[in-house]
Amino acid sequence: MHDDPQGLYITGAAAFLRIQDSDFPDSCTTVPVEEARIMLKRAAELGSEDAKQLIHCLQSEECWE
C-alpha cells in the first residue's frame, strides 16, 4: 500500500475532490485531508507525475500547506 504510487495518488486525490465537489457521493469514503496530503507527497516521492501535478494545482489554489 505505501509503495503503490497510483493507489496513493487516487486515495489522496479523492479526499481533495470531496472538498471541492458538492456532488461527491456520500457513499464514497475518503481519508482525512491531512492523511491525503501525506499520501500525495509519498506518491510524488515515488515518481507519480499525477501526484506532482495535483500538488502544484493545490498550491496555486492555496489549498496546500
N, C-alpha and C positions, 0 to 999 in steps of 0.2 A: 504494500500500500504506500509506504513512504518513498519508494523508489519508482513509482509509476507517474511520470510527469503528466501524461494525458488525464489520468484519473484525478490527480491533484488539481490540475487546471479546471476540469469540469466541476468538481466539487466546490472549489473556491469561487469560481465564476458564478455558480448558481446562487450563492449567498448574496453577491452584489446585485444580481439580476432581480432577486426578490425585493430588494430595497428600491430599485428603480422602476419596477413594473407592477402597477397596482393590479394587473390581471394575472399575476403569478398564482398558480393553483395552490390552495391551502393544503391539498393532499400531498404535495411535494415537500418533503422536509429538507432543510438545509442546515449547515453548520453555522455557529455564531460567526459574525464578521471578523472578530479577532482571530479565530481559528482559520477562517478563509484567507486572511492575509498571510498567515504562516504557510498555508498550502500553496498559495500563488508564488510566494517567494521561493519555496522549495522547488516547485515546478520550473521556475525560471532558472534556478541554480542547476537543474538537471537538463537544461537546454531547450525548454519549451518556448518557442517563439511566440505562440499564442499567449502564454502567461506574461511574457515580457511586454507584449503589445498592450494587453489589458492593464497591466500595472501602469504603463505610460499614460494610457487613456484616463485611468482613475486619478492619476496625479494631475493631469491637465484639468480635470473637472473638480479638483480639490476634494476628492473622496478617498484619498490615500494619505496616511500619516507617514 
